[in-house]
Amino acid sequence: MAQSPGAYKGIPIKAGTDAEIQAQIRAIDAGQTSAPPVKITATTVLTQEQLDALNKSYADALKTHALAATNTPETILNSYLTGDWSGVSDSTGKPFSLADQQAALASSEAALKPYYEAQTQKDTQDAEALMKQKQLDYQNYLDTQATKFQEDKTTLDQSAANQGVLFSGGRTQKERSLQGAYEKAQAYKQASTGADIASVARDFAYKQGSPAAGGLSQYYNLGGQNYNPGVATGGVTPGGLSSVYNAGGYPFQGTSVVTAKAEAQKRAAGMLWNKGNKLLSTGYTNQY
């Protein structure tokens, strides 16, 4: 049962159970100049000094926040003494209203927005530059191959004419071999370039999310060309487009997107903590 023993060796003893009082006495005997603090419980008998502190803290709190409906004087006193306001709730029964939480989050997001927008812009520009260069290199390869195919076809036709075998089965077989060689080389180059573009796109999606990656779809297609050695001129014609990456097939949330949300929530939590700490003027010593 809690007691109020008064003082020991001239040092006030705070109210508490027998075990708590004995602990205070041992602390004084050990050389401490004051007794250790007593944990406030529902059965603790308060001294007049503590009651005065309680009344003041409760009155101050009522001036700045609607706490009376959902908090007891003991709860507020415990928060006042320990600096932990997590147990203090407002009139809705929550530590902070939904409006308070939304306002803190909105403020945090606005403060962090310039940094993450700049990061997104840089990631986007880097990805676009890499993929565009891949496309340019691939198109240059196609143009070079078209010119080379025309030259090889002319050489083949001239050789057949010189030998008098323009319409022979052997010439036809050589034309097919020429066509197959160019188609095989193109397929390899297209697959290799496509893999490089997909890697860049996937890295971007991993950082900024699949929806953002979907906005760069103009870089995910590679063209081709058809090789026809059986015509006198115009043996190379444009082919269809091939998609090398599907942003929807990789549902990434985006590490940067997730980090931005987490940092905003963390910042908002800090703002709310500080707001709660300021319910009393004495709380300013603990703000951060």
C-alpha positions as CSV (number, residue, x, y, z in Angstrom):
1,M,0.0,0.0,0.0
2,A,1.3,3.5,-0.9
3,Q,2.6,5.7,2.0
4,S,3.8,9.2,2.5
5,P,6.7,8.9,5.0
6,G,8.0,12.4,4.8
7,A,11.8,12.8,4.8
8,Y,14.9,10.7,5.5
9,K,18.2,12.4,6.5
10,G,16.7,15.7,5.6
11,I,15.8,14.5,2.0
12,P,12.1,14.3,1.0
13,I,10.8,10.9,0.4
14,K,8.3,10.6,-2.4
15,A,5.1,8.7,-1.9
16,G,5.2,5.1,-3.0
17,T,4.9,1.5,-1.9
18,D,7.0,0.0,0.9
19,A,9.4,-1.4,-1.7
20,E,9.7,2.0,-3.5
21,I,10.3,3.9,-0.2
22,Q,13.0,1.4,0.7
23,A,14.6,1.9,-2.7
24,Q,14.7,5.7,-2.0
25,I,16.2,5.2,1.4
26,R,18.9,2.9,-0.1
27,A,19.6,5.5,-2.7
28,I,20.0,8.3,-0.1
29,D,22.3,6.0,2.0
30,A,24.4,5.4,-1.2
31,G,25.1,9.1,-1.5
32,Q,22.5,10.4,-3.9
33,T,21.2,13.9,-3.0
34,S,17.6,13.1,-4.0
35,A,15.4,10.1,-4.1
36,P,14.8,8.3,-7.5
37,P,11.6,9.1,-9.3
38,V,8.5,7.0,-8.6
39,K,6.5,5.5,-11.4
40,I,3.0,6.9,-11.3
41,T,0.3,4.2,-11.1
42,A,-3.4,4.3,-10.4
43,T,-2.8,3.6,-6.7
44,T,0.0,6.1,-6.1
45,V,-0.6,8.6,-3.4
46,L,0.6,12.0,-4.6
47,T,2.4,14.6,-2.6
48,Q,1.2,18.2,-2.5
49,E,4.0,19.1,-4.8
50,Q,3.0,16.5,-7.4
51,L,-0.7,17.5,-7.1
52,D,0.3,21.1,-7.8
53,A,2.2,20.0,-10.8
54,L,-0.7,17.9,-11.9
55,N,-3.2,20.8,-11.6
56,K,-0.9,23.1,-13.5
57,S,-0.2,20.7,-16.3
58,Y,-3.8,19.8,-16.6
59,A,-4.9,23.4,-16.7
60,D,-2.2,24.2,-19.3
61,A,-3.3,21.3,-21.4
62,L,-6.9,22.3,-21.4
63,K,-5.9,25.7,-22.7
64,T,-4.2,24.3,-25.8
65,H,-5.9,21.0,-26.5
66,A,-9.3,19.3,-25.9
67,L,-7.9,16.6,-23.6
68,A,-10.4,16.5,-20.7
69,A,-12.9,14.2,-22.4
70,T,-10.5,11.3,-22.9
71,N,-7.7,11.7,-20.4
72,T,-7.4,11.5,-16.6
73,P,-5.3,13.8,-14.6
74,E,-3.0,10.9,-13.7
75,T,-2.4,10.2,-17.5
76,I,-1.5,13.8,-18.2
77,L,0.7,14.0,-15.1
78,N,2.6,10.8,-16.2
79,S,3.1,12.3,-19.6
80,Y,4.3,15.5,-18.0
81,L,6.8,13.8,-15.8
82,T,8.1,11.2,-18.4
83,G,7.9,13.2,-21.6
84,D,6.0,10.4,-23.3
85,W,2.7,11.7,-24.7
86,S,1.8,8.6,-26.7
87,G,-0.9,7.8,-24.1
88,V,-2.6,11.2,-24.3
89,S,-5.5,11.3,-26.8
90,D,-7.7,14.1,-28.1
91,S,-11.5,14.3,-28.0
92,T,-11.8,11.7,-30.8
93,G,-9.8,9.2,-28.8
94,K,-6.8,9.4,-31.1
95,P,-3.4,11.0,-30.3
96,F,-4.0,13.4,-33.2
97,S,-7.0,14.1,-35.4
98,L,-7.1,12.9,-39.0
99,A,-6.8,16.5,-40.1
100,D,-3.6,16.8,-38.0
101,Q,-2.1,13.7,-39.5
102,Q,-3.1,14.7,-43.1
103,A,-1.7,18.2,-42.6
104,A,1.6,16.9,-41.2
105,L,2.0,14.5,-44.1
106,A,1.1,17.1,-46.7
107,S,3.6,19.5,-45.2
108,S,6.3,16.8,-45.2
109,E,5.6,15.8,-48.8
110,A,5.8,19.4,-49.9
111,A,9.2,19.8,-48.2
112,L,10.7,16.7,-49.7
113,K,9.1,17.1,-53.2
114,P,11.9,19.2,-54.8
115,Y,14.5,16.6,-53.9
116,Y,12.6,13.6,-55.2
117,E,11.4,15.4,-58.3
118,A,15.0,16.2,-59.2
119,Q,16.0,12.6,-58.6
120,T,13.1,11.4,-60.9
121,Q,14.1,13.9,-63.6
122,K,17.7,12.8,-63.6
123,D,16.8,9.1,-63.6
124,T,14.4,9.7,-66.5
125,Q,16.9,11.7,-68.6
126,D,19.7,9.1,-67.9
127,A,17.4,6.2,-69.0
128,E,16.2,8.1,-72.1
129,A,19.8,9.0,-73.2
130,L,21.0,5.4,-72.9
131,M,18.0,3.9,-74.7
132,K,18.0,6.5,-77.4
133,Q,21.7,5.8,-78.1
134,K,21.0,2.1,-78.4
135,Q,18.2,2.8,-80.9
136,L,20.5,5.1,-82.9
137,D,23.3,2.5,-83.0
138,Y,20.9,-0.2,-84.1
139,Q,19.4,2.0,-86.9
140,N,23.0,2.8,-88.0
141,Y,23.6,-1.0,-88.1
142,L,20.5,-1.5,-90.3
143,D,21.5,1.3,-92.7
144,T,25.0,-0.2,-93.0
145,Q,23.6,-3.7,-93.6
146,A,21.3,-2.4,-96.3
147,T,24.1,-0.8,-98.2
148,K,26.3,-3.9,-97.8
149,F,23.5,-6.2,-98.9
150,Q,23.0,-4.3,-102.1
151,E,26.7,-4.5,-102.8
152,D,26.8,-8.3,-102.1
153,K,23.8,-8.8,-104.3
154,T,25.3,-6.8,-107.2
155,T,28.5,-8.8,-106.9
156,L,26.5,-12.1,-106.9
157,D,24.5,-11.0,-110.0
158,Q,27.6,-9.9,-111.8
159,S,29.3,-13.2,-111.1
160,A,26.3,-15.2,-112.4
161,A,26.2,-13.1,-115.5
162,N,29.9,-13.6,-116.2
163,Q,29.4,-17.3,-115.8
164,G,26.2,-17.4,-117.9
165,V,24.2,-18.9,-115.0
166,L,21.8,-16.0,-114.2
167,F,18.8,-18.4,-114.1
168,S,20.6,-21.5,-112.7
169,G,19.6,-23.4,-109.6
170,G,23.1,-22.7,-108.2
171,R,22.6,-19.0,-108.4
172,T,19.2,-19.3,-106.6
173,Q,20.8,-21.2,-103.8
174,K,23.5,-18.6,-103.4
175,E,20.8,-15.9,-103.2
176,R,19.0,-17.8,-100.5
177,S,22.2,-18.2,-98.5
178,L,22.9,-14.5,-98.8
179,Q,19.4,-13.6,-97.6
180,G,19.7,-16.1,-94.7
181,A,23.0,-14.7,-93.6
182,Y,21.7,-11.1,-93.4
183,E,18.5,-12.2,-91.6
184,K,20.4,-14.2,-89.1
185,A,22.8,-11.3,-88.4
186,Q,19.9,-8.9,-88.0
187,A,18.1,-11.2,-85.6
188,Y,21.2,-11.4,-83.4
189,K,21.7,-7.7,-83.4
190,Q,18.1,-7.0,-82.7
191,A,18.0,-9.4,-79.7
192,S,21.3,-8.0,-78.3
193,T,20.2,-4.4,-78.6
194,G,16.8,-5.3,-77.2
195,A,18.3,-6.9,-74.2
196,D,20.4,-3.8,-73.5
197,I,17.3,-1.5,-73.8
198,A,15.3,-3.8,-71.6
199,S,18.0,-3.7,-68.9
200,V,18.0,0.1,-68.9
201,A,14.2,0.2,-68.8
202,R,14.0,-2.4,-66.0
203,D,16.5,-0.5,-63.9
204,F,14.5,2.7,-64.4
205,A,11.3,0.9,-63.4
206,Y,12.9,-0.5,-60.3
207,K,13.9,3.0,-59.2
208,Q,10.9,5.0,-60.4
209,G,8.1,2.4,-60.7
210,S,6.5,0.6,-63.6
211,P,4.0,3.4,-64.3
212,A,6.9,5.8,-64.9
213,A,8.6,3.3,-67.1
214,G,5.5,3.0,-69.1
215,G,5.9,6.6,-70.1
216,L,9.1,5.8,-72.0
217,S,7.5,3.2,-74.3
218,Q,8.8,5.0,-77.5
219,Y,12.2,3.5,-76.7
220,Y,11.0,-0.1,-76.4
221,N,10.5,-0.8,-80.1
222,L,13.1,-1.8,-82.7
223,G,12.5,-2.0,-86.4
224,G,13.9,-4.4,-88.9
225,Q,14.3,-4.8,-92.7
226,N,13.6,-7.4,-95.3
227,Y,16.3,-8.7,-97.6
228,N,15.2,-9.9,-101.1
229,P,18.0,-10.9,-103.4
230,G,15.5,-12.0,-106.2
231,V,14.8,-8.5,-107.4
232,A,16.9,-6.3,-109.7
233,T,16.8,-3.2,-107.5
234,G,15.4,-2.3,-104.1
235,G,16.3,-5.6,-102.4
236,V,16.0,-4.1,-98.9
237,T,12.7,-2.9,-97.6
238,P,11.5,-1.8,-94.1
239,G,10.2,-4.5,-91.8
240,G,7.9,-4.4,-88.8
241,L,8.5,-3.2,-85.3
242,S,9.5,-5.6,-82.4
243,S,8.8,-4.8,-78.8
244,V,11.8,-5.4,-76.5
245,Y,10.3,-4.4,-73.1
246,N,6.8,-4.4,-71.5
247,A,6.6,-2.1,-68.5
248,G,3.4,-3.8,-67.4
249,G,5.1,-7.1,-67.1
250,Y,7.3,-5.9,-64.2
251,P,5.0,-4.4,-61.5
252,F,7.7,-2.5,-59.7
253,Q,6.6,0.1,-57.1
254,G,9.8,2.0,-57.4
255,T,12.5,2.2,-54.7
256,S,12.6,6.0,-55.0
257,V,8.8,6.2,-54.8
258,V,8.6,4.0,-51.7
259,T,11.5,5.9,-50.1
260,A,9.8,9.2,-50.7
261,K,6.6,8.0,-49.0
262,A,8.5,6.5,-46.1
263,E,10.6,9.7,-45.6
264,A,7.4,11.9,-45.7
265,Q,5.7,9.6,-43.2
266,K,8.8,9.7,-41.0
267,R,9.0,13.5,-41.2
268,A,5.3,13.8,-40.4
269,A,5.6,11.5,-37.4
270,G,8.4,13.7,-36.1
271,M,6.2,16.8,-36.6
272,L,3.3,15.2,-34.7
273,W,5.7,14.1,-31.9
274,N,6.9,17.6,-31.6
275,K,3.4,19.0,-31.6
276,G,2.4,16.6,-28.8
277,N,5.6,17.6,-26.9
278,K,4.5,21.2,-27.1
279,L,1.2,20.6,-25.4
280,L,2.9,22.0,-22.3
281,S,5.4,24.8,-22.1
282,T,7.8,22.4,-20.3
283,G,7.8,20.1,-23.4
284,Y,9.9,22.5,-25.4
285,T,13.1,21.1,-23.7
286,N,12.5,17.8,-25.5
287,Q,11.6,19.0,-29.0
288,Y,13.7,18.1,-32.0
